[in-house]
Amino acid sequence: MRAPLVLTALVVALMSTTASAQQPQQRSGTKQEHDACSRDVARHCRHVIDQGDLVILSCLQQNRQRLTKACAQVLINHGQ
């Protein structure tokens, strides 16, 4: 009998977390910078795309050798 209660509590907790995660995030950088890196993010950092800008930035830095010239330049322009 306790298992259904635990399962219900877990589902409610997950639903509330999901609802708060769907809040719009404020992004850093210009539209042109996002456009320059959007393909690189999709290609190299898809697995962390929902974890925020700093995690995506870290992923881009780790994949620096594989980035397009435009995206690599965005990182350089921001001292990354």
MOPAC internal coordinates of N, CA, C and O (Angstrom, degrees):
PM7 1SCF
backbone

  N    0.0000 0     0.00 0     0.00 0    0    0    0
  C    1.4539 1     0.00 0     0.00 0    1    0    0
  C    1.5238 1   111.20 1     0.00 0    2    1    0
  O    1.2310 1   119.73 1   151.86 1    3    2    1
  N    1.3286 1   118.12 1   -28.14 1    3    2    1
  C    1.4666 1   120.66 1  -179.45 1    5    3    2
  C    1.5254 1   111.67 1   -72.93 1    6    5    3
  O    1.2310 1   119.78 1   149.18 1    7    6    5
  N    1.3201 1   118.02 1   -30.82 1    7    6    5
  C    1.4656 1   121.42 1  -177.52 1    9    7    6
  C    1.5313 1   112.01 1   -57.64 1   10    9    7
  O    1.2310 1   118.96 1   134.43 1   11   10    9
  N    1.3444 1   119.58 1   -45.57 1   11   10    9
  C    1.4683 1   118.20 1   178.46 1   13   11   10
  C    1.5329 1   112.74 1   -62.51 1   14   13   11
  O    1.2310 1   119.80 1   145.25 1   15   14   13
  N    1.3361 1   117.98 1   -34.75 1   15   14   13
  C    1.4576 1   120.40 1   178.52 1   17   15   14
  C    1.5213 1   111.10 1   -67.04 1   18   17   15
  O    1.2310 1   120.67 1   137.31 1   19   18   17
  N    1.3155 1   116.33 1   -42.69 1   19   18   17
  C    1.4589 1   120.69 1   178.95 1   21   19   18
  C    1.5300 1   109.68 1   -64.79 1   22   21   19
  O    1.2310 1   120.50 1   136.69 1   23   22   21
  N    1.3134 1   116.66 1   -43.31 1   23   22   21
  C    1.4568 1   121.33 1   179.12 1   25   23   22
  C    1.5232 1   110.62 1   -62.53 1   26   25   23
  O    1.2310 1   119.89 1   137.64 1   27   26   25
  N    1.3197 1   117.82 1   -42.36 1   27   26   25
  C    1.4614 1   121.90 1   178.94 1   29   27   26
  C    1.5280 1   110.37 1   -63.38 1   30   29   27
  O    1.2310 1   120.07 1   136.40 1   31   30   29
  N    1.3234 1   117.47 1   -43.60 1   31   30   29
  C    1.4658 1   121.20 1   178.68 1   33   31   30
  C    1.5275 1   110.78 1   -62.23 1   34   33   31
  O    1.2310 1   120.53 1   139.89 1   35   34   33
  N    1.3176 1   116.60 1   -40.11 1   35   34   33
  C    1.4630 1   120.98 1   179.34 1   37   35   34
  C    1.5289 1   110.83 1   -65.23 1   38   37   35
  O    1.2310 1   120.10 1   136.18 1   39   38   37
  N    1.3173 1   117.41 1   -43.82 1   39   38   37
  C    1.4689 1   121.24 1   179.12 1   41   39   38
  C    1.5212 1   110.66 1   -62.34 1   42   41   39
  O    1.2310 1   119.87 1   136.58 1   43   42   41
  N    1.3293 1   117.85 1   -43.42 1   43   42   41
  C    1.4630 1   121.51 1   179.44 1   45   43   42
  C    1.5275 1   110.24 1   -63.27 1   46   45   43
  O    1.2310 1   120.38 1   138.00 1   47   46   45
  N    1.3276 1   116.87 1   -42.00 1   47   46   45
  C    1.4628 1   120.71 1   179.10 1   49   47   46
  C    1.5235 1   110.84 1   -63.52 1   50   49   47
  O    1.2310 1   120.22 1   137.22 1   51   50   49
  N    1.3150 1   117.18 1   -42.78 1   51   50   49
  C    1.4634 1   120.57 1   179.39 1   53   51   50
  C    1.5193 1   111.63 1   -65.77 1   54   53   51
  O    1.2310 1   120.04 1   141.24 1   55   54   53
  N    1.3163 1   117.54 1   -38.76 1   55   54   53
  C    1.4559 1   121.08 1   179.82 1   57   55   54
  C    1.5195 1   110.62 1   -65.04 1   58   57   55
  O    1.2310 1   119.61 1   139.22 1   59   58   57
  N    1.3201 1   118.35 1   -40.78 1   59   58   57
  C    1.4577 1   120.34 1  -179.45 1   61   59   58
  C    1.5254 1   110.58 1   -70.30 1   62   61   59
  O    1.2310 1   119.86 1   145.11 1   63   62   61
  N    1.3237 1   117.87 1   -34.89 1   63   62   61
  C    1.4580 1   121.29 1   176.88 1   65   63   62
  C    1.5176 1   110.28 1   -67.14 1   66   65   63
  O    1.2310 1   120.21 1   137.67 1   67   66   65
  N    1.3150 1   117.21 1   -42.33 1   67   66   65
  C    1.4579 1   121.76 1   178.87 1   69   67   66
  C    1.5156 1   111.07 1   -63.39 1   70   69   67
  O    1.2310 1   120.16 1   139.02 1   71   70   69
  N    1.3079 1   117.30 1   -40.98 1   71   70   69
  C    1.4651 1   120.80 1  -179.87 1   73   71   70
  C    1.5228 1   110.76 1   -63.68 1   74   73   71
  O    1.2310 1   119.75 1   138.27 1   75   74   73
  N    1.3176 1   118.08 1   -41.73 1   75   74   73
  C    1.4586 1   119.52 1   179.66 1   77   75   74
  C    1.5192 1   110.95 1   -72.20 1   78   77   75
  O    1.2310 1   119.31 1   151.43 1   79   78   77
  N    1.3216 1   118.92 1   -28.57 1   79   78   77
  C    1.4657 1   122.21 1   178.83 1   81   79   78
  C    1.5173 1   111.49 1   -72.13 1   82   81   79
  O    1.2310 1   119.72 1   161.64 1   83   82   81
  N    1.3301 1   118.15 1   -18.36 1   83   82   81
  C    1.4472 1   121.02 1  -178.72 1   85   83   82
  C    1.5248 1   112.67 1   -86.10 1   86   85   83
  O    1.2310 1   120.10 1  -177.73 1   87   86   85
  N    1.3202 1   117.41 1     2.27 1   87   86   85
  C    1.4505 1   120.85 1   175.74 1   89   87   86
  C    1.5230 1   108.32 1   -65.00 1   90   89   87
  O    1.2310 1   119.35 1   -39.33 1   91   90   89
  N    1.3337 1   118.85 1   140.67 1   91   90   89
  C    1.4571 1   119.80 1   179.37 1   93   91   90
  C    1.5203 1   111.14 1   -62.95 1   94   93   91
  O    1.2310 1   120.89 1   -43.22 1   95   94   93
  N    1.3200 1   115.90 1   136.78 1   95   94   93
  C    1.4515 1   120.59 1   179.14 1   97   95   94
  C    1.5157 1   109.51 1   -97.68 1   98   97   95
  O    1.2310 1   121.01 1   -35.61 1   99   98   97
  N    1.3203 1   115.68 1   144.39 1   99   98   97
  C    1.4489 1   119.28 1   174.63 1  101   99   98
  C    1.5184 1   107.85 1   -84.56 1  102  101   99
  O    1.2310 1   120.36 1   -52.55 1  103  102  101
  N    1.2915 1   116.91 1   127.45 1  103  102  101
  C    1.4552 1   122.49 1  -177.85 1  105  103  102
  C    1.5199 1   110.03 1   -98.36 1  106  105  103
  O    1.2310 1   121.33 1   -31.01 1  107  106  105
  N    1.3313 1   115.07 1   148.99 1  107  106  105
  C    1.4467 1   119.74 1   174.74 1  109  107  106
  C    1.5219 1   108.63 1   -96.92 1  110  109  107
  O    1.2310 1   120.64 1   -21.94 1  111  110  109
  N    1.3193 1   116.38 1   158.06 1  111  110  109
  C    1.4605 1   120.64 1   179.33 1  113  111  110
  C    1.5100 1   111.90 1    91.20 1  114  113  111
  O    1.2310 1   121.91 1   -15.63 1  115  114  113
  N    1.3311 1   113.94 1   164.37 1  115  114  113
  C    1.4589 1   120.20 1  -179.20 1  117  115  114
  C    1.5218 1   110.79 1   -86.51 1  118  117  115
  O    1.2310 1   121.03 1   -10.35 1  119  118  117
  N    1.3206 1   115.64 1   169.65 1  119  118  117
  C    1.4636 1   120.22 1   176.72 1  121  119  118
  C    1.5234 1   110.36 1   -61.54 1  122  121  119
  O    1.2310 1   120.23 1   140.04 1  123  122  121
  N    1.3214 1   117.17 1   -39.96 1  123  122  121
  C    1.4551 1   120.92 1   179.49 1  125  123  122
  C    1.5329 1   111.21 1   -62.91 1  126  125  123
  O    1.2310 1   120.48 1   141.45 1  127  126  125
  N    1.3250 1   116.68 1   -38.55 1  127  126  125
  C    1.4685 1   120.27 1   178.60 1  129  127  126
  C    1.5286 1   110.41 1   -67.54 1  130  129  127
  O    1.2310 1   120.81 1   138.59 1  131  130  129
  N    1.3153 1   116.06 1   -41.41 1  131  130  129
  C    1.4670 1   119.25 1   177.28 1  133  131  130
  C    1.5246 1   110.63 1   -63.36 1  134  133  131
  O    1.2310 1   120.99 1   138.34 1  135  134  133
  N    1.3328 1   115.72 1   -41.66 1  135  134  133
  C    1.4622 1   119.43 1   178.62 1  137  135  134
  C    1.5274 1   111.06 1   -62.57 1  138  137  135
  O    1.2310 1   120.59 1   140.85 1  139  138  137
  N    1.3356 1   116.48 1   -39.15 1  139  138  137
  C    1.4632 1   120.85 1  -178.68 1  141  139  138
  C    1.5276 1   111.56 1   -64.63 1  142  141  139
  O    1.2310 1   120.21 1   149.39 1  143  142  141
  N    1.3289 1   117.21 1   -30.61 1  143  142  141
  C    1.4678 1   120.31 1  -175.03 1  145  143  142
  C    1.5281 1   114.37 1  -108.06 1  146  145  143
  O    1.2310 1   119.48 1   175.11 1  147  146  145
  N    1.3139 1   118.61 1    -4.89 1  147  146  145
  C    1.4652 1   119.59 1  -173.11 1  149  147  146
  C    1.5323 1   112.52 1   -61.04 1  150  149  147
  O    1.2310 1   119.98 1   138.99 1  151  150  149
  N    1.3172 1   117.64 1   -41.01 1  151  150  149
  C    1.4738 1   119.55 1   178.48 1  153  151  150
  C    1.5225 1   111.50 1   -66.96 1  154  153  151
  O    1.2310 1   120.78 1   141.09 1  155  154  153
  N    1.3353 1   116.12 1   -38.91 1  155  154  153
  C    1.4618 1   119.86 1   178.98 1  157  155  154
  C    1.5256 1   110.78 1   -65.06 1  158  157  155
  O    1.2310 1   120.85 1   139.28 1  159  158  157
  N    1.3277 1   115.98 1   -40.72 1  159  158  157
  C    1.4713 1   119.36 1   177.52 1  161  159  158
  C    1.5235 1   109.83 1   -63.05 1  162  161  159
  O    1.2310 1   120.44 1   134.26 1  163  162  161
  N    1.3278 1   116.76 1   -45.74 1  163  162  161
  C    1.4634 1   120.20 1  -179.74 1  165  163  162
  C    1.5293 1   111.42 1   -63.58 1  166  165  163
  O    1.2310 1   120.45 1   142.59 1  167  166  165
  N    1.3036 1   116.75 1   -37.41 1  167  166  165
  C    1.4590 1   121.27 1  -176.46 1  169  167  166
  C    1.5329 1   112.71 1   -77.94 1  170  169  167
  O    1.2310 1   120.33 1   134.92 1  171  170  169
  N    1.3393 1   116.97 1   -45.08 1  171  170  169
  C    1.4586 1   120.34 1  -170.66 1  173  171  170
  C    1.5261 1   114.53 1  -105.97 1  174  173  171
  O    1.2310 1   120.18 1   160.31 1  175  174  173
  N    1.3317 1   117.27 1   -19.69 1  175  174  173
  C    1.4676 1   119.42 1  -170.93 1  177  175  174
  C    1.5249 1   112.98 1  -128.29 1  178  177  175
  O    1.2310 1   120.23 1  -159.43 1  179  178  177
  N    1.3098 1   117.17 1    20.57 1  179  178  177
  C    1.4600 1   121.25 1  -178.53 1  181  179  178
  C    1.5288 1   111.52 1   -55.72 1  182  181  179
  O    1.2310 1   120.40 1   144.04 1  183  182  181
  N    1.3223 1   116.83 1   -35.96 1  183  182  181
  C    1.4635 1   121.32 1  -176.30 1  185  183  182
  C    1.5325 1   113.56 1   -68.03 1  186  185  183
  O    1.2310 1   119.52 1   165.36 1  187  186  185
  N    1.3362 1   118.52 1   -14.64 1  187  186  185
  C    1.4644 1   120.99 1   179.99 1  189  187  186
  C    1.5238 1   112.88 1  -120.25 1  190  189  187
  O    1.2310 1   120.40 1  -169.08 1  191  190  189
  N    1.3106 1   116.85 1    10.92 1  191  190  189
  C    1.4649 1   120.82 1  -171.23 1  193  191  190
  C    1.5340 1   112.82 1   -61.55 1  194  193  191
  O    1.2310 1   119.85 1   154.54 1  195  194  193
  N    1.3045 1   117.90 1   -25.46 1  195  194  193
  C    1.4681 1   120.71 1  -178.84 1  197  195  194
  C    1.5294 1   112.74 1   -92.99 1  198  197  195
  O    1.2310 1   120.13 1  -171.09 1  199  198  197
  N    1.3248 1   117.36 1     8.91 1  199  198  197
  C    1.4637 1   120.66 1  -175.00 1  201  199  198
  C    1.5241 1   114.08 1  -103.28 1  202  201  199
  O    1.2310 1   120.00 1  -174.01 1  203  202  201
  N    1.3227 1   117.60 1     5.99 1  203  202  201
  C    1.4548 1   120.45 1   174.36 1  205  203  202
  C    1.5162 1   114.25 1   101.28 1  206  205  203
  O    1.2310 1   121.68 1   -13.83 1  207  206  205
  N    1.3296 1   114.39 1   166.17 1  207  206  205
  C    1.4550 1   121.80 1  -173.87 1  209  207  206
  C    1.5301 1   113.89 1   -61.74 1  210  209  207
  O    1.2310 1   120.03 1   139.06 1  211  210  209
  N    1.3205 1   117.54 1   -40.94 1  211  210  209
  C    1.4642 1   119.17 1  -177.05 1  213  211  210
  C    1.5229 1   112.13 1   -66.48 1  214  213  211
  O    1.2310 1   120.20 1   143.08 1  215  214  213
  N    1.3102 1   117.23 1   -36.92 1  215  214  213
  C    1.4660 1   120.69 1   177.60 1  217  215  214
  C    1.5213 1   110.09 1   -69.17 1  218  217  215
  O    1.2310 1   120.59 1   139.90 1  219  218  217
  N    1.3343 1   116.47 1   -40.10 1  219  218  217
  C    1.4670 1   120.37 1   177.20 1  221  219  218
  C    1.5204 1   109.76 1   -64.19 1  222  221  219
  O    1.2310 1   120.15 1   136.80 1  223  222  221
  N    1.3253 1   117.32 1   -43.20 1  223  222  221
  C    1.4629 1   120.82 1   177.83 1  225  223  222
  C    1.5237 1   110.60 1   -58.71 1  226  225  223
  O    1.2310 1   120.29 1   134.63 1  227  226  225
  N    1.3076 1   117.04 1   -45.37 1  227  226  225
  C    1.4593 1   120.90 1   178.03 1  229  227  226
  C    1.5252 1   111.27 1   -59.44 1  230  229  227
  O    1.2310 1   120.57 1   138.00 1  231  230  229
  N    1.3068 1   116.51 1   -42.00 1  231  230  229
  C    1.4662 1   121.24 1   178.33 1  233  231  230
  C    1.5254 1   110.59 1   -63.07 1  234  233  231
  O    1.2310 1   120.39 1   136.13 1  235  234  233
  N    1.3326 1   116.86 1   -43.87 1  235  234  233
  C    1.4644 1   119.79 1   178.42 1  237  235  234
  C    1.5267 1   110.67 1   -62.19 1  238  237  235
  O    1.2310 1   120.42 1   139.52 1  239  238  237
  N    1.3223 1   116.80 1   -40.48 1  239  238  237
  C    1.4622 1   120.40 1   178.29 1  241  239  238
  C    1.5316 1   110.99 1   -62.83 1  242  241  239
  O    1.2310 1   120.66 1   140.26 1  243  242  241
  N    1.3214 1   116.35 1   -39.74 1  243  242  241
  C    1.4663 1   120.23 1   179.29 1  245  243  242
  C    1.5226 1   111.96 1   -68.02 1  246  245  243
  O    1.2310 1   120.19 1   156.06 1  247  246  245
  N    1.3232 1   117.25 1   -23.94 1  247  246  245
  C    1.4616 1   122.24 1  -179.35 1  249  247  246
  C    1.5258 1   112.12 1  -107.62 1  250  249  247
  O    1.2310 1   120.48 1  -158.66 1  251  250  249
  N    1.3074 1   116.69 1    21.34 1  251  250  249
  C    1.4662 1   122.53 1  -173.82 1  253  251  250
  C    1.5309 1   112.84 1   -50.25 1  254  253  251
  O    1.2310 1   119.55 1   139.49 1  255  254  253
  N    1.3136 1   118.46 1   -40.51 1  255  254  253
  C    1.4662 1   121.75 1  -176.95 1  257  255  254
  C    1.5276 1   112.56 1   -67.02 1  258  257  255
  O    1.2310 1   120.19 1   159.46 1  259  258  257
  N    1.3220 1   117.25 1   -20.54 1  259  258  257
  C    1.4641 1   121.12 1  -177.61 1  261  259  258
  C    1.5289 1   113.55 1  -102.25 1  262  261  259
  O    1.2310 1   119.73 1  -179.92 1  263  262  261
  N    1.3274 1   118.12 1     0.08 1  263  262  261
  C    1.4622 1   121.61 1  -177.14 1  265  263  262
  C    1.5163 1   111.69 1   -76.05 1  266  265  263
  O    1.2310 1   121.37 1   -25.33 1  267  266  265
  N    1.3298 1   114.99 1   154.67 1  267  266  265
  C    1.4549 1   119.62 1   172.22 1  269  267  266
  C    1.5297 1   108.34 1   -66.59 1  270  269  267
  O    1.2310 1   120.92 1   -20.65 1  271  270  269
  N    1.3117 1   115.84 1   159.35 1  271  270  269
  C    1.4692 1   119.91 1  -179.87 1  273  271  270
  C    1.5247 1   111.16 1   -60.84 1  274  273  271
  O    1.2310 1   120.32 1   141.42 1  275  274  273
  N    1.3206 1   117.00 1   -38.58 1  275  274  273
  C    1.4704 1   120.89 1  -178.58 1  277  275  274
  C    1.5268 1   111.55 1   -63.75 1  278  277  275
  O    1.2310 1   120.52 1   135.75 1  279  278  277
  N    1.3169 1   116.61 1   -44.25 1  279  278  277
  C    1.4681 1   119.88 1  -179.78 1  281  279  278
  C    1.5272 1   110.62 1   -70.56 1  282  281  279
  O    1.2310 1   120.09 1   139.62 1  283  282  281
  N    1.3086 1   117.44 1   -40.38 1  283  282  281
  C    1.4659 1   120.82 1   177.05 1  285  283  282
  C    1.5323 1   109.93 1   -59.18 1  286  285  283
  O    1.2310 1   120.58 1   141.87 1  287  286  285
  N    1.3295 1   116.50 1   -38.13 1  287  286  285
  C    1.4579 1   120.20 1   178.57 1  289  287  286
  C    1.5319 1   111.81 1   -66.99 1  290  289  287
  O    1.2310 1   120.18 1   143.98 1  291  290  289
  N    1.3158 1   117.25 1   -36.02 1  291  290  289
  C    1.4676 1   121.07 1   176.08 1  293  291  290
  C    1.5271 1   109.56 1   -59.80 1  294  293  291
  O    1.2310 1   120.65 1   134.88 1  295  294  293
  N    1.3242 1   116.36 1   -45.12 1  295  294  293
  C    1.4656 1   119.27 1   178.74 1  297  295  294
  C    1.5206 1   110.93 1   -62.17 1  298  297  295
  O    1.2310 1   120.38 1   135.68 1  299  298  297
  N    1.3229 1   116.88 1   -44.32 1  299  298  297
  C    1.4624 1   120.82 1   178.88 1  301  299  298
  C    1.5210 1   110.67 1   -60.77 1  302  301  299
  O    1.2310 1   120.56 1   135.56 1  303  302  301
  N    1.3201 1   116.54 1   -44.44 1  303  302  301
  C    1.4706 1   121.11 1  -179.46 1  305  303  302
  C    1.5216 1   112.47 1   -59.71 1  306  305  303
  O    1.2310 1   120.45 1   153.05 1  307  306  305
  N    1.3179 1   116.74 1   -26.95 1  307  306  305
  C    1.4662 1   120.87 1   179.98 1  309  307  306
  C    1.5248 1   112.58 1  -101.79 1  310  309  307
  O    1.2310 1   120.58 1  -164.24 1  311  310  309
  N    1.3185 1   116.50 1    15.76 1  311  310  309
  C    1.4597 1   120.62 1   176.45 1  313  311  310
  C    1.5028 1   113.90 1    70.37 1  314  313  311
  O    1.2310 1   120.36 1  -153.65 1  315  314  313
  N    1.3108 1   116.91 1    26.35 1  315  314  313
  C    1.4453 1   121.55 1  -178.89 1  317  315  314
  C    1.5024 1   109.18 1  -106.18 1  318  317  315
  O    1.2310 1   120.10 1   180.00 1  319  318  317

